[in-house]
């Protein structure tokens, strides 16, 4: 079970042509398959092992519903990402599927952002800044546009024109974790496109602990970033702003992380706007019923993001 009822399909359930791509890359028939435990998307994501003991990691999904397209994006980004992620060994598109076979990294996902992991991640992001600065992939879309359908929580809570009170009815009696006026959050949210729209840097779009692997062979000092599934562009600092609240859940000060990073010079107001937009979606959706693991994750994003934004607003001139 990958999370909230999302059952990872197995490679053994995929069409024969898909399995053939994997076995060719592996160099032998698959003897053992271990689906990834983390994740919220129903696509094949499995470590597979042959009779000789060699292992690879497989991402595969059919096209037409966004899943195969996400796998394809990872393939397209692989040359830019380079050694920041496990090496791409093979990729093909048989019978309406996209299959990507990666090096199987002996490691484990980050569970806590200790100081060594924070420092290593900031080093990774400095390299990302250079490699993914642009030009973007053909067909890439703006992060601002892709995220736009998820905006509107603050506008709706503030009862501003264009809002939809029915989408936030479940929030009416829930207090925010910080004393920020909803009207101010709505004002910031309305500046989303001006703040987040500019920039040609390719984005990961979903940086958090379960998408970062620590290499077991060196005691976890090296990190790989996995699950590059978005062909999004935006300001280069956006991925760090998205990640920093996840670090806050491990007791890290997100403002200190930003100041230590290669993006310490990010426009302060634009960062505030981004935080407001990200927090609104996570606060609204995190309080919806059902999908307990996903809702928990969303609230773990929402609360530190709002707390960080509140601190920044109090300290601004």
C-alpha positions, -999 to 999 in steps of 0.1 A, spaced: 0 0 0 16 33 -11 -8 55 8 -45 62 14 -58 33 -7 -34 38 -36 -21 4 -44 10 3 -64 5 -19 -95 32 -44 -100 54 -48 -130 41 -84 -133 7 -69 -140 19 -47 -169 18 -57 -205 44 -82 -217 61 -55 -238 67 -34 -207 82 -63 -188 105 -70 -218 120 -35 -216 129 -40 -180 143 -75 -185 164 -63 -214 179 -35 -192 183 -59 -163 200 -84 -185 180 -113 -171 145 -123 -161 130 -106 -130 129 -129 -100 118 -105 -72 98 -73 -72 94 -49 -43 70 -20 -49 78 14 -33 61 19 0 58 57 -3 38 77 -28 3 87 -38 1 78 -75 -10 44 -89 20 38 -112 45 11 -112 74 21 -89 93 -10 -80 128 -23 -72 132 -55 -92 160 -81 -89 172 -107 -113 185 -142 -105 221 -130 -103 212 -105 -76 214 -74 -98 187 -48 -91 172 -18 -109 144 6 -101 114 8 -125 89 35 -131 62 27 -156 26 38 -164 2 40 -193 -2 73 -212 -33 94 -215 -41 101 -179 -10 119 -168 8 90 -152 28 79 -182 34 115 -191 50 120 -156 73 91 -162 83 106 -196 91 140 -179 116 122 -156 132 107 -187 134 140 -204 149 157 -173 175 130 -166 203 145 -188 199 178 -170 197 163 -135 227 141 -140 241 126 -109 217 144 -86 194 115 -91 198 78 -98 212 71 -133 187 64 -161 196 31 -177 169 27 -203 136 42 -214 111 31 -240 74 37 -248 59 3 -258 22 -2 -265 10 31 -250 31 29 -219 62 48 -208 89 27 -190 120 41 -173 147 19 -157 170 35 -132 200 25 -112 188 11 -79 203 32 -52 211 13 -19 197 38 5 167 51 24 144 81 23 152 110 46 131 106 78 144 137 97 163 167 84 193 166 107 221 191 101 241 168 78 210 162 56 202 200 55 238 208 45 238 181 19 205 192 5 216 229 2 247 216 -18 223 197 -41 201 228 -46 232 249 -55 239 224 -83 202 224 -93 204 261 -96 231 258 -122 218 228 -141 181 236 -143 184 274 -149 170 271 -184 162 270 -212 132 248 -202 121 216 -218 100 219 -249 63 220 -239 71 230 -203 44 251 -185 47 276 -158 46 264 -121 23 294 -115 -2 281 -141 0 245 -131 -8 254 -94 -34 280 -102 -64 257 -100 -54 249 -64 -55 286 -53 -84 304 -39 -87 292 -3 -79 326 12 -100 345 -13 -130 322 -5 -125 325 33 -123 363 30 -155 363 8 -138 382 -19 -151 383 -55 -144 351 -73 -143 331 -42 -164 300 -35 -175 298 1 -186 262 -4 -150 250 -9 -139 263 26 -171 257 46 -152 230 66 -127 257 77 -150 282 92 -146 271 128 -109 263 126 -84 289 138 -52 295 119 -20 285 138 -8 321 135 -25 355 139 -25 365 102 -56 382 89 -73 362 62 -77 394 42 -39 398 41 -35 362 30 -60 368 3 -41 399 -9 -9 379 -11 -26 350 -29 -40 374 -55 -4 384 -65 6 348 -73 11 352 -110 33 383 -106 55 367 -80 57 331 -92 52 335 -129 86 348 -140 116 325 -144 127 297 -167 142 274 -141 129 238 -143 112 227 -111 110 195 -92 77 207 -79 73 183 -50 104 184 -28 99 167 5 115 140 26 101 110 8 115 122 -25 151 125 -11 172 93 -7 203 91 16 230 68 2 234 40 27 270 31 17 285 63 30 264 66 61 238 88 45 261 118 36 251 119 0 216 127 -12 197 119 -44 165 136 -54 139 113 -70 105 116 -86 112 143 -112 77 142 -127 68 179 -135 77 199 -166 72 231 -148 92 264 -149 94 292 -124 117 312 -102 147 290 -92 140 295 -55 105 280 -56 116 244 -49 135 255 -18 105 275 -6 84 244 -11 109 223 8 118 245 38 85 239 57 92 202 54 125 209 71 107 229 98 88 197 107 122 183 118 128 214 140 148 234 114 143 271 111 131 276 74 143 312 74 178 302 85 178 275 58 168 301 31 195 325 43 222 297 42 211 287 7 221 298 -28 187 316 -29 193 339 0 188 368 -24 153 357 -34 128 386 -35 112 387 0 78 398 -12 77 372 -39 86 345 -13 58 357 9 33 354 -19 45 319 -27 42 309 9 6 322 11 -4 304 -21 11 271 -10 -3 273 25 -38 281 13 -40 249 -7 -25 227 20 -46 243 48 -79 238 28 -72 203 16 -55 191 47 -88 195 66 -109 177 41 -123 143 52 -108 109 41 -74 100 27 -58 103 62 -22 99 52 -24 125 25 -43 149 47 -17 145 75 10 153 50 -8 184 38 -13 197 73 24 190 80 31 214 51 4 239 59 12 247 95 50 253 92 44 273 60 19 296 78 42 299 109 71 308 86 50 333 67 38 348 99 73 353 112 84 369 79 54 393 79 60 404 115 97 411 108 91 430 75 94 468 75 
